[in-house]
Amino acid sequence: MNKIYALFPLLFFAFALNAQDEDKKDYTNALKIVEVWLDAQKDFDYLPGISAVAVNDQEVIWEGAFGEANIAKEVSMDPSTICSICSISKLFTSIAVMKLYEEGKLSLDAEIQDILPWFDLKQKYEGSGPITIRSILTHSSGLPREANASYWSAPDYEFPEAEDFEEGLAELETLYPSSTYFQYSNLGLALLGKVIEEISGQDYDAYVKGNILVPLGLEDTRTFLPKELYGNKMAIGYGALKRDGNRDIINFFEANAITPAAGFSSNVLDLAKFASWQFRLLNEDAGYEVLKSSTLKYMQNVQWVDPDFDTMWGLGFSVYKGPDGSKWVGHGGSCPGYRTVVSLNPKSKMAYSVMINAGGESPEKYVRGIHSILSKVKPNLDKNSEVSLDDYVGYFNPQPWSSELYVGKWDDKLVLLYLPSSSPGSALTFLKHIKGDEFRRVREDGELGESILFLRDNDGKVSKMKRNNNFYSKLSK
């Protein structure tokens, strides 16, 4: 009898594991669609290169890259390829500020001029509240967007050195009264870099590296752009698309005094680690890892809402509502020649990072696309089919109505995706096998729609699709 009781916890544990396995989603087929979609969008959007990663809590469930990091030398883009992450730098600066706050060395309501005695930017509004650390973190301080220098101007992107940055403040004035409107400010976060140096007694780069980057194992994340890797492991940046379909090569630059706001470099694999760290820290039983769990949660709560109730910001983090109504947090980056983003859903513990070595296109577009495809995956679905679905997989010709049509597998069904697509998740069409080479479209309500027939050539290989009495020739697998 004692043996039976001893076995019961083991049996219960095994049952719990099996139930957990049953609930776990299999993203295999969906990730193939992600690859097909991104590969197509790279060409149709005329991107030199794009890298991306998808994270589920502590696991990288997919990583990939398409195109080239250096067109002239035919260096392929890779998930490990380094890019400027520009304004994502602000998250690391914000974490450094909050670390000093946790240690009792810095008050979020401290006024900037009390910490930086050389701060002499003119307060234009007599009735304004103070410019505090908190208001700078939420971009509600009223400070102008940029420092007194034209560092975003082509072709040389001349970012100010520390002395010029500080001296230039006297020629600036506030744009709004503090705590009135959201005004994104690179100047503000650059000033917080000076606050970190003043309070910690360390150089900004050394403080961030020693207290954040090294503890989190972010070996390919730097507070600068590594010039010795430029054109090889670090992607060359290209400008926005021109009318002739070409993009100019962007000159190499360093952010100098604007580094805390826009100077970092990284890759999607390191930002995946960065996302997983946040998921660990957001657990209810989480302890201390760089920050306290409660501090990160505080940072990711809405701290500022603009009067239009549309723009929301945490302490350093952008906070926004996703298509399903759930909270997302993260940050984007846009520097000459690079567009990047890291986005996290704290509830589902799904996160994404996308890097593009070109201007113009929004990386958020690709995050939304990847997520819209993966969100279609359901647990506990029958993945066995009575027919070999591999026979039908490949690209078909839908010209002149669309550029391409891809047919892929999705559990026990086929899935159609017309390319390119700005919203691939909603563009997916599922087909259920009926008999032989006949399938029927699955409606959103689960009922079956029209019939789709695949035709074979003399060798028995699928060569055409017949849909609505129209034929689409198979191009390739």
C-alpha positions as CSV (number, residue, x, y, z in Angstrom):
1,M,0.0,0.0,0.0
2,N,2.8,2.3,0.8
3,K,4.2,1.8,-2.7
4,I,0.9,2.8,-4.2
5,Y,1.0,6.1,-2.2
6,A,4.6,6.6,-3.2
7,L,3.7,6.2,-6.9
8,F,0.7,8.6,-6.8
9,P,2.7,11.8,-6.8
10,L,4.9,10.5,-9.6
11,L,1.8,9.5,-11.6
12,F,0.2,12.9,-11.0
13,F,3.5,14.6,-12.0
14,A,3.7,12.6,-15.2
15,F,0.0,13.5,-16.0
16,A,0.7,17.1,-15.4
17,L,3.7,17.0,-17.8
18,N,1.6,15.3,-20.5
19,A,-1.1,17.9,-20.1
20,Q,1.5,20.6,-20.4
21,D,2.9,19.0,-23.5
22,E,-0.6,18.7,-25.0
23,D,-1.1,22.4,-24.4
24,K,2.2,23.4,-25.9
25,K,1.9,24.9,-29.4
26,D,3.8,23.4,-32.3
27,Y,4.9,26.4,-34.4
28,T,6.7,24.3,-37.1
29,N,4.4,24.9,-40.0
30,A,3.6,28.5,-39.0
31,L,7.3,29.4,-38.9
32,K,7.8,28.1,-42.4
33,I,5.1,30.6,-43.4
34,V,6.9,33.3,-41.5
35,E,10.1,32.5,-43.5
36,V,8.2,32.5,-46.8
37,W,6.6,35.8,-46.0
38,L,9.7,37.6,-44.8
39,D,11.7,36.3,-47.8
40,A,9.1,37.7,-50.1
41,Q,8.7,41.0,-48.3
42,K,12.5,41.5,-48.4
43,D,12.3,41.5,-52.2
44,F,9.0,43.4,-52.6
45,D,10.1,46.1,-50.1
46,Y,13.5,46.3,-51.8
47,L,15.3,45.7,-48.5
48,P,19.1,45.0,-48.6
49,G,18.8,42.8,-45.5
50,I,16.5,41.9,-42.6
51,S,17.0,39.7,-39.5
52,A,14.4,38.6,-37.0
53,V,13.8,36.5,-33.9
54,A,10.8,35.1,-32.2
55,V,10.9,34.3,-28.4
56,N,8.5,32.3,-26.2
57,D,9.5,33.1,-22.7
58,Q,13.0,31.6,-22.3
59,E,13.2,29.9,-25.7
60,V,14.1,31.3,-29.1
61,I,11.5,29.5,-31.2
62,W,12.8,30.9,-34.5
63,E,15.6,33.0,-35.8
64,G,16.3,34.0,-39.4
65,A,17.7,36.5,-41.8
66,F,17.3,37.3,-45.5
67,G,19.2,39.5,-47.9
68,E,22.6,41.0,-47.5
69,A,24.5,42.9,-44.8
70,N,27.0,44.2,-47.4
71,I,25.7,44.2,-51.0
72,A,29.0,45.1,-52.7
73,K,30.9,42.2,-51.0
74,E,27.9,39.8,-51.0
75,V,28.0,39.4,-47.2
76,S,24.8,37.6,-46.2
77,M,22.5,38.9,-43.4
78,D,22.5,36.6,-40.4
79,P,20.7,36.6,-37.0
80,S,24.1,37.4,-35.5
81,T,24.6,40.4,-37.8
82,I,25.1,43.6,-35.8
83,C,23.1,46.7,-36.5
84,S,22.8,50.1,-34.9
85,I,19.8,49.8,-32.6
86,C,19.6,53.6,-32.2
87,S,16.7,54.5,-29.8
88,I,16.5,51.0,-28.2
89,S,19.6,52.4,-26.5
90,K,17.2,54.3,-24.3
91,L,16.0,51.1,-22.6
92,F,19.5,50.4,-21.3
93,T,19.9,54.0,-20.2
94,S,16.5,53.8,-18.4
95,I,17.5,50.5,-16.7
96,A,20.7,52.1,-15.5
97,V,18.7,55.1,-14.1
98,M,16.3,52.7,-12.3
99,K,19.2,50.7,-10.9
100,L,20.5,53.9,-9.2
101,Y,16.9,54.6,-8.1
102,E,16.7,51.1,-6.5
103,E,19.9,51.7,-4.6
104,G,18.6,54.9,-3.1
105,K,21.1,57.1,-4.9
106,L,18.6,58.9,-7.2
107,S,15.1,60.2,-6.8
108,L,12.8,60.0,-9.8
109,D,11.4,63.4,-8.8
110,A,14.8,65.0,-8.5
111,E,15.2,68.1,-10.8
112,I,17.7,67.8,-13.6
113,Q,19.5,71.1,-12.7
114,D,20.0,69.9,-9.1
115,I,22.1,67.0,-10.4
116,L,23.8,68.7,-13.4
117,P,24.8,72.2,-12.3
118,W,25.8,73.1,-15.8
119,F,22.3,72.5,-17.1
120,D,21.3,76.0,-18.4
121,L,18.6,75.3,-21.0
122,K,16.0,78.1,-20.9
123,Q,12.7,77.4,-19.3
124,K,10.3,79.3,-21.6
125,Y,7.2,78.9,-19.4
126,E,7.1,80.6,-16.0
127,G,4.3,78.4,-14.8
128,S,6.0,75.2,-15.8
129,G,6.6,72.4,-13.3
130,P,10.1,71.1,-12.8
131,I,12.0,69.0,-15.3
132,T,12.5,65.8,-13.3
133,I,14.2,62.5,-14.0
134,R,10.7,60.9,-14.1
135,S,9.4,63.4,-16.7
136,I,12.5,62.8,-18.9
137,L,11.9,59.0,-18.7
138,T,8.3,59.5,-19.9
139,H,9.2,62.1,-22.5
140,S,6.9,64.6,-20.9
141,S,9.6,67.0,-19.6
142,G,8.9,69.7,-22.3
143,L,12.5,69.4,-23.5
144,P,13.0,69.8,-27.3
145,R,13.6,66.6,-29.3
146,E,17.3,67.2,-30.1
147,A,20.4,68.8,-28.8
148,N,21.8,71.9,-30.5
149,A,23.5,70.1,-33.4
150,S,22.5,68.9,-36.8
151,Y,23.6,65.3,-36.3
152,W,20.8,63.7,-38.3
153,S,21.9,65.5,-41.5
154,A,23.5,63.7,-44.4
155,P,26.1,62.9,-45.4
156,D,28.4,63.0,-42.3
157,Y,26.0,62.8,-39.3
158,E,28.2,64.9,-37.0
159,F,27.1,64.0,-33.5
160,P,28.4,66.4,-30.8
161,E,31.2,65.6,-28.4
162,A,30.5,66.1,-24.7
163,E,31.7,69.7,-24.5
164,D,29.8,70.9,-27.5
165,F,26.7,69.1,-26.2
166,E,26.8,70.8,-22.8
167,E,27.7,74.2,-24.2
168,G,24.8,74.0,-26.7
169,L,22.2,73.8,-24.0
170,A,22.3,77.6,-23.4
171,E,21.0,78.2,-27.0
172,L,17.9,76.0,-26.5
173,E,14.6,76.4,-24.7
174,T,11.8,74.2,-23.6
175,L,9.1,73.4,-26.2
176,Y,6.3,72.9,-23.7
177,P,5.7,73.3,-20.0
178,S,6.8,70.2,-18.2
179,S,4.3,67.4,-17.7
180,T,1.9,68.8,-20.3
181,Y,2.5,66.8,-23.5
182,F,4.4,63.9,-24.8
183,Q,7.5,65.1,-26.7
184,Y,9.9,62.4,-27.7
185,S,13.4,63.7,-26.7
186,N,16.8,62.3,-27.6
187,L,18.2,65.3,-25.7
188,G,16.5,64.2,-22.5
189,L,17.9,60.6,-22.6
190,A,21.3,62.0,-23.5
191,L,21.1,64.1,-20.4
192,L,20.2,61.0,-18.3
193,G,23.5,59.5,-19.5
194,K,25.2,62.5,-17.8
195,V,23.1,61.9,-14.7
196,I,24.3,58.3,-14.5
197,E,27.9,59.4,-14.7
198,E,27.3,62.1,-12.0
199,I,25.5,59.8,-9.5
200,S,27.6,56.6,-10.1
201,G,31.0,58.3,-10.4
202,Q,31.7,56.1,-13.4
203,D,31.9,56.6,-17.1
204,Y,28.5,55.9,-18.8
205,D,29.9,53.1,-21.0
206,A,31.6,51.4,-18.1
207,Y,28.6,51.6,-15.9
208,V,26.2,50.1,-18.5
209,K,28.6,47.4,-19.5
210,G,29.4,46.4,-15.9
211,N,25.9,46.6,-14.5
212,I,23.7,45.5,-17.4
213,L,25.4,44.1,-20.5
214,V,27.8,41.7,-18.8
215,P,25.4,40.4,-16.2
216,L,22.8,39.6,-18.9
217,G,25.4,38.0,-21.2
218,L,24.8,40.4,-24.0
219,E,28.1,39.8,-25.7
220,D,27.2,41.5,-29.0
221,T,25.6,44.6,-27.5
222,R,27.8,47.6,-27.3
223,T,27.5,51.3,-26.4
224,F,29.0,52.2,-29.7
225,L,29.1,50.9,-33.3
226,P,32.1,48.6,-33.8
227,K,33.9,50.1,-36.8
228,E,36.3,47.2,-37.1
229,L,33.3,44.9,-37.9
230,Y,31.6,47.3,-40.3
231,G,30.7,45.7,-43.6
232,N,31.2,42.2,-42.3
233,K,29.7,41.1,-38.9
234,M,28.2,44.6,-38.7
235,A,25.8,45.4,-41.5
236,I,26.4,48.4,-43.7
237,G,23.5,50.9,-43.5
238,Y,21.6,52.0,-46.6
239,G,19.3,55.0,-47.0
240,A,15.6,55.1,-47.8
241,L,14.4,53.8,-51.2
242,K,14.7,56.2,-54.1
243,R,12.5,56.4,-57.2
244,D,15.0,54.4,-59.2
245,G,14.7,51.5,-56.7
246,N,18.2,52.1,-55.3
247,R,19.4,53.1,-51.9
248,D,22.5,55.1,-51.0
249,I,25.2,53.7,-48.7
250,I,25.2,55.6,-45.4
251,N,28.5,56.9,-44.0
252,F,29.7,55.3,-40.8
253,F,28.9,57.4,-37.7
254,E,29.3,57.5,-33.9
255,A,26.7,59.0,-31.6
256,N,29.2,60.5,-29.2
257,A,27.3,62.6,-26.6
258,I,23.9,61.2,-27.9
259,T,25.0,57.6,-27.1
260,P,22.6,57.1,-24.2
261,A,19.7,58.0,-26.5
262,A,20.9,56.5,-29.8
263,G,24.4,55.0,-29.9
264,F,24.1,51.3,-29.1
265,S,24.6,48.4,-31.5
266,S,23.4,44.8,-31.1
267,N,21.8,41.9,-32.9
268,V,18.4,40.1,-32.7
269,L,19.9,37.2,-30.7
270,D,21.1,39.5,-27.9
271,L,17.7,41.3,-27.9
272,A,16.1,37.9,-27.6
273,K,18.2,37.4,-24.4
274,F,17.2,40.9,-23.3
275,A,13.5,39.9,-23.7
276,S,13.9,36.6,-21.9
277,W,15.5,38.4,-19.0
278,Q,12.4,40.6,-18.7
279,F,10.1,37.6,-18.8
280,R,12.1,36.0,-16.0
281,L,11.9,39.2,-13.9
282,L,8.2,39.6,-14.5
283,N,7.4,36.2,-12.9
284,E,5.7,36.5,-9.6
285,D,8.4,34.5,-7.8
286,A,11.2,36.3,-9.5
287,G,14.1,37.6,-7.3
288,Y,16.8,40.0,-8.3
289,E,18.6,40.1,-11.6
290,V,20.1,43.4,-12.5
291,L,16.9,45.0,-11.2
292,K,14.2,43.9,-8.7
293,S,11.1,42.4,-10.3
294,S,9.0,45.1,-8.9
295,T,11.2,47.8,-10.5
296,L,10.8,46.4,-14.0
297,K,7.1,46.0,-13.6
298,Y,6.9,49.6,-12.5
299,M,8.9,50.7,-15.5
300,Q,6.4,48.8,-17.8
301,N,3.3,50.3,-16.3
302,V,1.8,53.3,-17.9
303,Q,3.4,56.4,-16.3
304,W,2.3,59.0,-18.9
305,V,-0.8,59.3,-21.0
306,D,-1.0,62.2,-23.5
307,P,-4.2,64.4,-23.5
308,D,-5.4,62.5,-26.6
309,F,-5.4,59.3,-24.6
310,D,-3.5,57.7,-27.5
311,T,0.2,57.9,-26.6
312,M,1.2,56.0,-23.5
313,W,4.7,55.6,-22.0
314,G,6.3,53.9,-19.1
315,L,9.6,54.7,-17.5
316,G,11.7,54.4,-20.7
317,F,9.4,51.8,-22.3
318,S,6.8,52.4,-24.9
319,V,3.5,50.9,-23.7
320,Y,0.7,50.2,-26.2
321,K,-2.3,48.0,-26.8
322,G,-2.1,45.2,-29.3
323,P,-4.7,44.0,-31.8
324,D,-6.1,41.6,-29.2
325,G,-6.3,44.3,-26.5
326,S,-3.4,43.0,-24.5
327,K,-0.4,45.2,-23.3
328,W,2.8,45.3,-25.3
329,V,6.0,47.0,-24.3
330,G,9.3,47.7,-26.0
331,H,11.0,50.3,-28.1
332,G,12.0,51.1,-31.7
333,G,15.1,52.5,-33.2
334,S,15.7,54.6,-36.3
335,C,19.2,55.8,-37.2
336,P,20.7,56.6,-40.6
337,G,20.7,53.3,-42.4
338,Y,19.0,51.2,-39.8
339,R,15.5,50.5,-38.5
340,T,15.1,48.2,-35.5
341,V,12.5,47.2,-32.9
342,V,12.1,44.9,-29.8
343,S,8.5,44.2,-28.8
344,L,7.3,42.1,-25.8
345,N,3.9,40.8,-24.6
346,P,4.2,40.3,-20.9
347,K,1.1,38.2,-20.6
348,S,1.7,35.7,-23.4
349,K,5.5,35.9,-23.0
350,M,6.0,36.2,-26.7
351,A,8.6,38.7,-27.9
352,Y,10.1,39.7,-31.3
353,S,13.0,41.7,-32.6
354,V,13.5,42.8,-36.2
355,M,16.5,44.6,-37.7
356,I,16.7,46.2,-41.1
357,N,19.9,47.7,-42.5
358,A,18.0,50.4,-44.4
359,G,15.9,53.5,-43.9
360,G,12.2,53.9,-44.8
361,E,10.5,50.7,-43.9
362,S,9.0,50.2,-40.4
363,P,10.3,47.1,-38.5
364,E,7.1,47.1,-36.5
365,K,5.3,46.1,-39.8
366,Y,7.3,42.8,-39.8
367,V,6.8,42.2,-36.0
368,R,3.0,42.6,-36.6
369,G,3.3,40.2,-39.6
370,I,5.2,37.5,-37.7
371,H,2.9,37.7,-34.7
372,S,-0.2,37.6,-36.8
373,I,0.9,34.3,-38.4
374,L,2.1,32.7,-35.1
375,S,-1.1,33.8,-33.3
376,K,-3.1,31.5,-35.7
377,V,-1.4,28.4,-34.1
378,K,-3.7,26.5,-31.7
379,P,-2.7,23.7,-29.3
380,N,-4.0,20.1,-29.5
381,L,-4.7,20.0,-33.2
382,D,-4.6,16.9,-35.3
383,K,-1.4,17.2,-37.4
384,N,-1.9,13.9,-39.3
385,S,-3.3,14.0,-42.8
386,E,-4.6,11.1,-44.9
387,V,-2.8,12.5,-47.9
388,S,0.8,13.6,-48.5
389,L,0.5,17.4,-48.2
390,D,4.1,17.8,-49.4
391,D,2.9,17.1,-53.0
392,Y,1.1,20.4,-53.0
393,V,3.6,22.7,-51.3
394,G,5.2,25.4,-53.4
395,Y,4.8,28.6,-55.3
396,F,2.0,29.1,-57.8
397,N,1.5,31.8,-60.5
398,P,-1.6,34.0,-59.8
399,Q,-0.6,36.7,-62.3
400,P,-1.9,39.2,-63.3
401,W,-4.0,39.4,-60.2
402,S,-1.3,39.0,-57.6
403,S,2.5,38.6,-57.6
404,E,2.9,35.1,-56.1
405,L,0.8,32.5,-54.3
406,Y,2.4,30.2,-51.8
407,V,0.8,26.9,-50.7
408,G,2.1,25.4,-47.5
409,K,1.3,22.9,-44.8
410,W,-0.6,23.8,-41.6
411,D,-1.2,20.8,-39.4
412,D,-3.6,18.5,-41.3
413,K,-4.5,21.3,-43.8
414,L,-3.0,23.3,-46.5
415,V,-2.7,27.1,-46.2
416,L,-2.6,29.7,-49.0
417,L,-0.8,33.0,-48.8
418,Y,-0.8,35.6,-51.6
419,L,2.5,37.6,-51.7
420,P,3.4,40.3,-50.9
421,S,1.0,40.9,-47.9
422,S,0.9,43.7,-45.4
423,S,-1.2,41.6,-43.0
424,P,-0.2,37.9,-43.6
425,G,-2.1,36.5,-40.6
426,S,-5.5,37.7,-41.8
427,A,-4.5,36.8,-45.4
428,L,-4.1,33.1,-44.6
429,T,-6.6,30.8,-46.3
430,F,-6.9,27.2,-45.0
431,L,-7.9,24.2,-47.1
432,K,-9.3,20.9,-45.8
433,H,-8.6,17.7,-47.8
434,I,-11.8,16.1,-49.2
435,K,-10.6,13.2,-51.5
436,G,-7.9,12.6,-54.0
437,D,-6.5,16.0,-55.1
438,E,-9.6,17.9,-54.0
439,F,-9.7,20.4,-51.1
440,R,-12.2,22.8,-49.8
441,R,-11.7,26.3,-48.3
442,V,-12.3,26.5,-44.5
443,R,-14.5,29.5,-43.7
444,E,-13.8,31.5,-40.5
445,D,-16.9,30.0,-38.9
446,G,-15.4,26.5,-39.6
447,E,-17.8,25.6,-42.4
448,L,-16.5,24.5,-45.8
449,G,-16.5,26.8,-48.8
450,E,-15.6,26.3,-52.4
451,S,-13.7,23.4,-53.8
452,I,-10.0,23.8,-54.9
453,L,-8.6,21.1,-57.2
454,F,-4.9,20.3,-57.8
455,L,-3.9,18.8,-61.2
456,R,-1.0,16.6,-61.9
457,D,1.3,16.2,-64.9
458,N,2.2,13.0,-66.8
459,D,4.8,12.3,-64.1
460,G,2.2,12.4,-61.4
461,K,3.6,15.7,-59.9
462,V,1.2,18.6,-59.0
463,S,1.5,21.1,-61.7
464,K,-1.6,23.4,-61.4
465,M,-4.2,24.6,-59.0
466,K,-7.8,25.1,-60.1
467,R,-9.8,27.6,-58.0
468,N,-13.0,29.3,-59.0
469,N,-12.5,27.8,-62.5
470,N,-9.2,29.6,-62.9
471,F,-5.8,27.9,-63.2
472,Y,-2.6,28.7,-61.4
473,S,0.6,27.0,-62.6
474,K,3.0,25.6,-60.1
475,L,6.3,27.5,-60.2
476,S,8.5,25.7,-57.7
477,K,8.6,24.1,-54.4
